[in-house]
Amino acid sequence: MDFSLSPEVEAWRLRVRAFVEQHVLPLETQPELFDTHENLREEVVARVRAQARAEGLWAFQMPKSRGGQGLGVVGMAACYEEAARSPFGPVMFNAAPPDDGNMILLEKVLETEALKQRWLQPIIDGKVRSAFAMTEPQGCGSDPSLTYTRAEKQGDEWIITGRKWFITGAEGAQHFILLARTSDDERKGLTAFLFDASQPGWRIERRIPIMGPEEHGGHCELVFEGLRIPDAHRLLGVGDGLKVTQIRLGTARLTHCMRWLGLSKRCLEEAGGYVTRRMSFGETLAKHEGVQWMLGDAAKDIHIGRLLTMSAAWKLDQGDFARTDISIAKIHVADALHKAADTAIQLMGARGYSKDTIVEWIYRYARQARLVDGASEIHKMVLSRAYLAEGPEFFTWGVPAASTKKG
């Protein structure tokens, strides 16, 4: 198992790093460029995205035939980490959630070129944004089987009634992926659909205020009051909704880790620069043993997270589902991000707690990491079940010989 990057991927990584350094980091210190939700204004994002696309730094996760770069998951890991050196970096390369995970899903499951041109290509081209509508107020979150929003078949259409909430990016999104209940079957009771924002029969009830800064489009509550979706816009078969969520969330959980590692490294970068300059009792903070322990501990956890993430990425590239590997990475990197941000604030003191640096932004954002795409406790439960079922075989090297290819 070789963790060194190929010359091609290393070249991409360096190009992404240089672009972020030149075009993204300077934006962080210009308050007039931000909206009321603590994110860069849409016109600023559009301008920088156009620059990234002109330089060929666009949609690393998509095939070259669709206008992407076809880097594979290992290449994505290297580039996404560099992109997230700034919280505003990933969106500039069309590598931010929820579009990132939605593109990966649609590329895998849409069965015809016509459907891909209709639903996928506009997202890849950056012409529209998308959202994945799964979580519900009284229903599913970490457990999609608790979905209560219903889809009733009438002729060649499905009639949707129900409610979703905390749907990331819903405000301003054009293409939606919706999970709804089509029967009471325990395993085959859910089905996934596509719908366009222009279709009648649904509305955004509210944009839910959250503790941290928001992605573009916020986290919204949606109400469905008779939305009609043609059967031709169903994803996979009737009853394949859980399969769709597994395909969608598998790689997406790992791409979260890739970006969180970039944010974690940025926190230490800010703290490291500060403690090497700040004097205390006749010497720099960096020379104090207690400071060294804190920085070293955070750096250790980030490095472990990088190894876990890259190992899972390599397995995905080999055709393995890497489910337990992704769960382990998700748990660890979420904790590492919070530790890195907390450590940076503690070491930087009042400056770290202020809005003079990006660290306090990252700290508030980091709290969601242990919740999104499955709470850490759910992933620990998954790991426990896997270990009890597999015993010593839980600990394997590389991809098991009997590995099932991605589907």
RODO-2510 file (C-alpha; in nm, 4 decimals, decimal comma):
residues 407
     n   res          X          Y          Z
     1     m     0,0000     0,0000     0,0000
     2     d     0,1808     0,3101    -0,1279
     3     f     0,0729     0,6453     0,0146
     4     s     0,2884     0,8539    -0,2174
     5     l     0,1058     1,0547    -0,4827
     6     s     0,1574     0,9957    -0,8504
     7     p     0,3387     1,2786    -1,0355
     8     e     0,0087     1,3657    -1,2060
     9     v    -0,1871     1,3961    -0,8809
    10     e     0,0965     1,5885    -0,7141
    11     a     0,0921     1,8369    -1,0007
    12     w    -0,2833     1,8842    -0,9583
    13     r    -0,2413     1,9292    -0,5824
    14     l     0,0174     2,2016    -0,6274
    15     r    -0,1969     2,3810    -0,8831
    16     v    -0,4948     2,3799    -0,6465
    17     r    -0,2786     2,5059    -0,3610
    18     a    -0,1426     2,7905    -0,5744
    19     f    -0,4927     2,8888    -0,6906
    20     v    -0,6260     2,8993    -0,3345
    21     e    -0,3254     3,1048    -0,2247
    22     q    -0,3688     3,3571    -0,5055
    23     h    -0,7443     3,3804    -0,5595
    24     v    -0,9243     3,2588    -0,2443
    25     l    -0,7283     3,3388     0,0720
    26     p    -0,7245     3,7160    -0,0002
    27     l    -1,1062     3,7147    -0,0028
    28     e    -1,1254     3,6068     0,3621
    29     t    -1,0049     3,9458     0,4866
    30     q    -1,2547     4,1546     0,2888
    31     p    -1,5797     4,1752     0,4916
    32     e    -1,7602     4,3615     0,2147
    33     l    -1,7475     4,0450     0,0005
    34     f    -1,9583     3,8410     0,2454
    35     d    -2,3342     3,7948     0,2724
    36     t    -2,5468     3,7921     0,5869
    37     h    -2,4915     3,4158     0,6290
    38     e    -2,1116     3,4547     0,6628
    39     n    -2,0394     3,3212     0,3183
    40     l    -1,8976     3,4859     0,0092
    41     r    -2,1547     3,6617    -0,2058
    42     e    -2,2771     3,4760    -0,5111
    43     e    -2,1221     3,7167    -0,7616
    44     v    -1,7817     3,6794    -0,5928
    45     v    -1,8070     3,3015    -0,6094
    46     a    -1,9139     3,3145    -0,9753
    47     r    -1,6117     3,5264    -1,0666
    48     v    -1,3587     3,2982    -0,8958
    49     r    -1,5286     2,9829    -1,0265
    50     a    -1,4910     3,1169    -1,3792
    51     q    -1,1181     3,1631    -1,3162
    52     a    -1,0828     2,8100    -1,1798
    53     r    -1,2652     2,6604    -1,4752
    54     a    -1,0565     2,8619    -1,7224
    55     e    -0,7437     2,7148    -1,5628
    56     g    -0,8799     2,3587    -1,5887
    57     l    -0,9248     2,3256    -1,2119
    58     w    -1,2831     2,2073    -1,2252
    59     a    -1,4891     1,9082    -1,1111
    60     f    -1,2027     1,6783    -1,0135
    61     q    -1,4531     1,4040    -0,9279
    62     m    -1,6180     1,3868    -1,2724
    63     p    -1,5006     1,2014    -1,5855
    64     k    -1,3104     1,3988    -1,8474
    65     s    -1,5851     1,3137    -2,0954
    66     r    -1,8238     1,5231    -1,8865
    67     g    -1,5920     1,8201    -1,8404
    68     g    -1,4264     1,6999    -1,5208
    69     q    -1,0721     1,5867    -1,4493
    70     g    -1,1277     1,2165    -1,3709
    71     l    -0,8733     1,2100    -1,0880
    72     g    -1,0146     0,9127    -0,8958
    73     v    -1,0791     0,9166    -0,5223
    74     v    -0,7115     0,9313    -0,4209
    75     g    -0,6606     1,2317    -0,6466
    76     m    -0,9730     1,3901    -0,5035
    77     a    -0,8397     1,3423    -0,1501
    78     a    -0,5202     1,5293    -0,2298
    79     c    -0,6913     1,8136    -0,4158
    80     y    -0,9916     1,8549    -0,1847
    81     e    -0,7615     1,8870     0,1150
    82     e    -0,5731     2,1681    -0,0572
    83     a    -0,8955     2,3331    -0,1746
    84     a    -1,0219     2,3439     0,1849
    85     r    -0,7213     2,5324     0,3093
    86     s    -0,9854     2,8035     0,2913
    87     p    -1,3461     2,7226     0,3889
    88     f    -1,4432     2,8958     0,0638
    89     g    -1,2076     2,6955    -0,1565
    90     p    -1,4035     2,3789    -0,2433
    91     v    -1,6984     2,5630    -0,3989
    92     m    -1,4606     2,7427    -0,6339
    93     f    -1,3625     2,4099    -0,7935
    94     n    -1,7176     2,2655    -0,7916
    95     a    -1,6065     2,0301    -0,5158
    96     a    -1,8343     2,1443    -0,2333
    97     p    -2,1354     1,9725    -0,0782
    98     p    -2,4081     1,8992    -0,1596
    99     d    -2,3339     1,9294    -0,5347
   100     d    -2,0201     1,7183    -0,4988
   101     g    -2,1993     1,4111    -0,3632
   102     n    -2,4987     1,4607    -0,5910
   103     m    -2,2802     1,4640    -0,9005
   104     i    -2,1022     1,1454    -0,7952
   105     l    -2,4375     0,9736    -0,7325
   106     l    -2,6020     1,0825    -1,0580
   107     e    -2,2993     0,9862    -1,2644
   108     k    -2,3256     0,6343    -1,1212
   109     v    -2,7011     0,5707    -1,1327
   110     l    -2,8557     0,7674    -1,4210
   111     e    -2,9111     0,5119    -1,6923
   112     t    -2,9263     0,7167    -2,0142
   113     e    -2,7295     1,0003    -2,1667
   114     a    -3,0495     1,1997    -2,2041
   115     l    -3,1097     1,1838    -1,8271
   116     k    -2,7488     1,2796    -1,7565
   117     q    -2,7761     1,5779    -1,9879
   118     r    -3,0975     1,6851    -1,8159
   119     w    -3,0060     1,6357    -1,4490
   120     l    -2,6286     1,5948    -1,4154
   121     q    -2,4504     1,8043    -1,6747
   122     p    -2,5898     2,1425    -1,5623
   123     i    -2,4530     2,0754    -1,2110
   124     i    -2,1131     1,9794    -1,3503
   125     d    -2,1089     2,2918    -1,5661
   126     g    -2,1924     2,5084    -1,2666
   127     k    -2,5128     2,6355    -1,4257
   128     v    -2,7361     2,5116    -1,1417
   129     r    -2,7003     2,3985    -0,7819
   130     s    -2,8600     2,0892    -0,6302
   131     a    -2,9839     1,9466    -0,2998
   132     f    -3,0397     1,6024    -0,1462
   133     a    -3,3707     1,5912     0,0414
   134     m    -3,3661     1,3074     0,2934
   135     t    -3,3783     1,4270     0,6575
   136     e    -3,7212     1,4824     0,8183
   137     p    -3,8486     1,6580     1,1341
   138     q    -4,0137     1,3465     1,2802
   139     g    -3,8451     1,0884     1,0621
   140     c    -3,5155     0,9952     0,9133
   141     g    -3,1795     1,1457     0,9954
   142     s    -2,9014     0,8977     1,0515
   143     d    -3,1597     0,6231     0,9845
   144     p    -3,3247     0,6769     0,6423
   145     s    -3,5621     0,3850     0,7027
   146     l    -3,7660     0,6198     0,9249
   147     t    -3,8792     0,8244     0,6238
   148     y    -4,2426     0,9373     0,6461
   149     t    -4,2714     1,1593     0,3390
   150     r    -4,4824     0,9523     0,0992
   151     a    -4,4944     0,9002    -0,2758
   152     e    -4,8243     0,7613    -0,4101
   153     k    -4,8373     0,6259    -0,7661
   154     q    -5,1078     0,7710    -0,9924
   155     g    -5,0733     0,6599    -1,3508
   156     d    -4,7277     0,7560    -1,4741
   157     e    -4,6685     1,0006    -1,1901
   158     w    -4,5843     0,9958    -0,8210
   159     i    -4,7628     1,2351    -0,5834
   160     i    -4,5389     1,3552    -0,2985
   161     t    -4,6697     1,4677     0,0410
   162     g    -4,4674     1,5318     0,3534
   163     r    -4,1916     1,7460     0,4970
   164     k    -3,8100     1,7550     0,4967
   165     w    -3,5709     1,9698     0,6968
   166     f    -3,2043     2,0628     0,7289
   167     i    -3,1765     2,0223     0,3519
   168     t    -2,8397     2,1742     0,2713
   169     g    -2,8302     2,4177    -0,0175
   170     a    -3,2042     2,4062    -0,0850
   171     e    -3,2460     2,7834    -0,1167
   172     g    -3,1385     2,8591    -0,4714
   173     a    -3,1013     2,4951    -0,5771
   174     q    -3,2592     2,3926    -0,9075
   175     h    -3,2198     2,0131    -0,9122
   176     f    -3,3347     1,8038    -0,6155
   177     i    -3,2909     1,4389    -0,5234
   178     l    -3,5793     1,3296    -0,2987
   179     l    -3,6187     1,0212    -0,0813
   180     a    -3,9821     0,9154    -0,0163
   181     r    -4,1715     0,6138     0,1137
   182     t    -4,3468     0,4062    -0,1535
   183     s    -4,4393     0,1049     0,0618
   184     d    -4,4135    -0,0242     0,4178
   185     d    -4,1569    -0,2890     0,3277
   186     e    -3,8724    -0,2709     0,5805
   187     r    -3,5912    -0,2926     0,3245
   188     k    -3,7579    -0,1953    -0,0034
   189     g    -4,0015     0,0707     0,1135
   190     l    -3,8107     0,3789    -0,0043
   191     t    -3,7633     0,5202    -0,3520
   192     a    -3,5538     0,8101    -0,4803
   193     f    -3,6759     1,0708    -0,7281
   194     l    -3,5545     1,3761    -0,9166
   195     f    -3,7490     1,6998    -0,9359
   196     d    -3,6890     2,0544    -1,0560
   197     a    -3,7378     2,3622    -0,8389
   198     s    -3,9782     2,5055    -1,0986
   199     q    -4,2312     2,2247    -1,0460
   200     p    -4,5422     2,3183    -0,8426
   201     g    -4,6551     2,1363    -0,5308
   202     w    -4,3697     2,2114    -0,2935
   203     r    -4,2198     2,5090    -0,1105
   204     i    -3,9415     2,6177     0,1200
   205     e    -4,1014     2,6752     0,4597
   206     r    -3,7978     2,8426     0,6108
   207     r    -3,4211     2,8673     0,6134
   208     i    -3,3297     2,7200     0,9515
   209     p    -3,0892     2,9323     1,1610
   210     i    -2,7885     2,7295     1,2753
   211     m    -2,5022     2,7711     1,5201
   212     g    -2,2285     2,7901     1,2599
   213     p    -2,1742     2,9634     0,9281
   214     e    -2,3689     2,8221     0,6342
   215     e    -2,3107     2,6756     0,2936
   216     h    -2,4709     2,8592     0,0031
   217     g    -2,8440     2,7936     0,0145
   218     g    -2,8507     2,7298     0,3880
   219     h    -3,0274     2,4427     0,5628
   220     c    -3,3956     2,4555     0,4800
   221     e    -3,7288     2,3041     0,5755
   222     l    -3,9324     2,1885     0,2742
   223     v    -4,3040     2,1142     0,2519
   224     f    -4,4517     1,8839    -0,0158
   225     e    -4,8199     1,9324    -0,0891
   226     g    -4,8899     1,7265    -0,3987
   227     l    -4,5663     1,7582    -0,5959
   228     r    -4,6022     1,5459    -0,9117
   229     i    -4,2929     1,3623    -1,0330
   230     p    -4,2980     1,1591    -1,3552
   231     d    -4,2006     0,7954    -1,3105
   232     a    -3,9304     0,8567    -1,5718
   233     h    -3,7554     1,0763    -1,3121
   234     r    -3,7249     0,7943    -1,0588
   235     l    -3,3693     0,6915    -0,9606
   236     l    -3,3082     0,3177    -0,9951
   237     g    -3,6025     0,0879    -0,9212
   238     v    -3,9036     0,1277    -0,6974
   239     g    -3,7833     0,0332    -0,3488
   240     d    -3,4156     0,1103    -0,4197
   241     g    -3,4103     0,4249    -0,2071
   242     l    -3,1803     0,2811     0,0592
   243     k    -2,9395     0,1705    -0,2117
   244     v    -2,9379     0,5247    -0,3499
   245     t    -2,8581     0,6701    -0,0075
   246     q    -2,5758     0,4200     0,0421
   247     i    -2,4236     0,5102    -0,2933
   248     r    -2,4694     0,8820    -0,2249
   249     l    -2,3418     0,8900     0,1304
   250     g    -2,0484     0,6483     0,1030
   251     t    -1,8092     0,8593    -0,1000
   252     a    -1,9680     1,1833     0,0265
   253     r    -1,8728     1,0992     0,3856
   254     l    -1,5141     1,0570     0,2757
   255     t    -1,5090     1,3814     0,0784
   256     h    -1,6225     1,5549     0,3979
   257     c    -1,3126     1,4104     0,5641
   258     m    -1,0922     1,5386     0,2806
   259     r    -1,2210     1,8915     0,3242
   260     w    -1,2161     1,8783     0,7052
   261     l    -0,8495     1,7817     0,6947
   262     g    -0,7776     2,0928     0,4906
   263     l    -0,9571     2,3054     0,7496
   264     s    -0,7736     2,1269     1,0316
   265     k    -0,4376     2,1986     0,8728
   266     r    -0,5347     2,5626     0,8235
   267     c    -0,6099     2,5954     1,1961
   268     l    -0,2626     2,4713     1,2861
   269     e    -0,1129     2,6915     1,0179
   270     e    -0,2720     2,9960     1,1818
   271     a    -0,1751     2,8846     1,5322
   272     g     0,1778     2,7883     1,4315
   273     g     0,2431     3,1261     1,2764
   274     y     0,1133     3,2989     1,5874
   275     v     0,3098     3,1041     1,8506
   276     t     0,6376     3,1461     1,6625
   277     r     0,5964     3,5265     1,6773
   278     r     0,4205     3,5862     2,0105
   279     m     0,6556     3,6534     2,3011
   280     s     0,5775     3,5319     2,6524
   281     f     0,8107     3,5494     2,9534
   282     g     1,1144     3,6267     2,7419
   283     e     1,0674     3,3693     2,4672
   284     t     0,8205     3,2794     2,1944
   285     l     0,5174     3,0718     2,2824
   286     a     0,6482     2,8010     2,0502
   287     k     0,9340     2,7333     2,2922
   288     h     0,6999     2,6581     2,5825
   289     e     0,6653     2,2871     2,6447
   290     g     0,2904     2,3059     2,7058
   291     v     0,2360     2,4757     2,3709
   292     q     0,4451     2,2087     2,1988
   293     w     0,2317     1,9341     2,3535
   294     m    -0,0881     2,0955     2,2284
   295     l     0,0386     2,1520     1,8747
   296     g     0,1971     1,8086     1,8555
   297     d    -0,1174     1,6331     1,9739
   298     a    -0,3352     1,8110     1,7175
   299     a    -0,0826     1,7482     1,4393
   300     k    -0,0737     1,3792     1,5339
   301     d    -0,4503     1,3465     1,5008
   302     i    -0,4536     1,5263     1,1661
   303     h    -0,1843     1,2934     1,0321
   304     i    -0,3773     0,9858     1,1461
   305     g    -0,6872     1,1276     0,9790
   306     r    -0,4993     1,1760     0,6527
   307     l    -0,3810     0,8151     0,6556
   308     l    -0,7303     0,6860     0,7330
   309     t    -0,8845     0,8991     0,4589
   310     m    -0,6281     0,8093     0,1975
   311     s    -0,6521     0,4384     0,2828
   312     a    -1,0304     0,4482     0,2348
   313     a    -0,9879     0,6484    -0,0876
   314     w    -0,7461     0,3876    -0,2215
   315     k    -0,9915     0,1079    -0,1418
   316     l    -1,2718     0,2915    -0,3247
   317     d    -1,0458     0,3269    -0,6274
   318     q    -0,9848    -0,0507    -0,6147
   319     g    -1,3579    -0,1209    -0,6306
   320     d    -1,4198    -0,1863    -0,2626
   321     f    -1,7092    -0,0222    -0,0752
   322     a    -1,4728     0,0569     0,2174
   323     r    -1,7706     0,0995     0,4510
   324     t    -1,5903     0,0409     0,7802
   325     d    -1,2876     0,2377     0,6628
   326     i    -1,5079     0,5366     0,5800
   327     s    -1,6852     0,5149     0,9164
   328     i    -1,3525     0,5070     1,1016
   329     a    -1,2242     0,8049     0,9031
   330     k    -1,5478     0,9969     0,9533
   331     i    -1,5365     0,9552     1,3318
   332     h    -1,1705     1,0373     1,3682
   333     v    -1,1469     1,3315     1,1286
   334     a    -1,4566     1,4975     1,2760
   335     d    -1,2876     1,4873     1,6172
   336     a    -0,9531     1,5990     1,4722
   337     l    -1,1144     1,9034     1,3113
   338     h    -1,2715     2,0128     1,6386
   339     k    -0,9455     1,9575     1,8275
   340     a    -0,7445     2,1538     1,5702
   341     a    -0,9824     2,4505     1,5828
   342     d    -1,0082     2,4435     1,9629
   343     t    -0,6301     2,4148     2,0000
   344     a    -0,5717     2,7056     1,7632
   345     i    -0,8122     2,9304     1,9531
   346     q    -0,6555     2,8388     2,2863
   347     l    -0,3035     2,9083     2,1621
   348     m    -0,3977     3,2335     1,9915
   349     g    -0,5976     3,3589     2,2882
   350     a    -0,8189     3,6609     2,2267
   351     r    -0,7014     3,6864     1,8673
   352     g    -0,8179     3,3311     1,7972
   353     y    -1,1545     3,3998     1,9584
   354     s    -1,2012     3,7153     1,7515
   355     k    -1,3061     3,7461     1,3901
   356     d    -0,9600     3,8759     1,2967
   357     t    -0,8727     3,5240     1,1813
   358     i    -1,0680     3,2465     1,0097
   359     v    -1,0222     3,0128     1,3078
   360     e    -1,3392     3,1117     1,4946
   361     w    -1,5396     3,0584     1,1715
   362     i    -1,3938     2,7091     1,1409
   363     y    -1,4576     2,6360     1,5094
   364     r    -1,8304     2,7063     1,4801
   365     y    -1,8497     2,5174     1,1515
   366     a    -1,6639     2,2191     1,2994
   367     r    -1,9341     2,1267     1,5497
   368     q    -2,1557     1,9873     1,2761
   369     a    -1,8870     1,7397     1,1660
   370     r    -1,9864     1,4871     1,4342
   371     l    -2,3498     1,5045     1,3149
   372     v    -2,3695     1,5304     0,9356
   373     d    -2,3939     1,2175     0,7168
   374     g    -2,4439     0,9985     1,0228
   375     a    -2,3664     1,0934     1,3812
   376     s    -2,0402     0,9584     1,5199
   377     e    -2,2331     0,7270     1,7527
   378     i    -2,4088     0,5664     1,4544
   379     h    -2,0763     0,4995     1,2842
   380     k    -1,9401     0,3465     1,6047
   381     m    -2,2449     0,1206     1,6157
   382     v    -2,1774     0,0166     1,2542
   383     l    -1,8170    -0,0643     1,3433
   384     s    -1,9226    -0,2669     1,6478
   385     r    -2,1638    -0,4735     1,4428
   386     a    -1,9027    -0,5324     1,1743
   387     y    -1,6443    -0,6418     1,4280
   388     l    -1,8818    -0,8783     1,6062
   389     a    -1,9817    -1,0319     1,2733
   390     e    -1,6301    -1,0628     1,1302
   391     g    -1,4171    -1,1205     1,4394
   392     p    -1,0427    -1,1197     1,3641
   393     e    -1,1197    -1,0783     0,9915
   394     f    -1,2341    -0,7231     1,0707
   395     f    -0,8647    -0,6268     1,0705
   396     t    -0,7462    -0,6851     0,7146
   397     w    -0,4776    -0,5274     0,4978
   398     g    -0,5744    -0,3781     0,1654
   399     v    -0,8816    -0,4924    -0,0248
   400     p    -1,0191    -0,8367     0,0726
   401     a    -0,9942    -1,0947    -0,2039
   402     a    -1,3705    -1,1460    -0,2009
   403     s    -1,4387    -0,7719    -0,2286
   404     t    -1,7596    -0,6798    -0,4097
   405     k    -1,7149    -0,4169    -0,6757
   406     k    -1,8963    -0,0879    -0,6587
   407     g    -2,2432    -0,0914    -0,8037
***
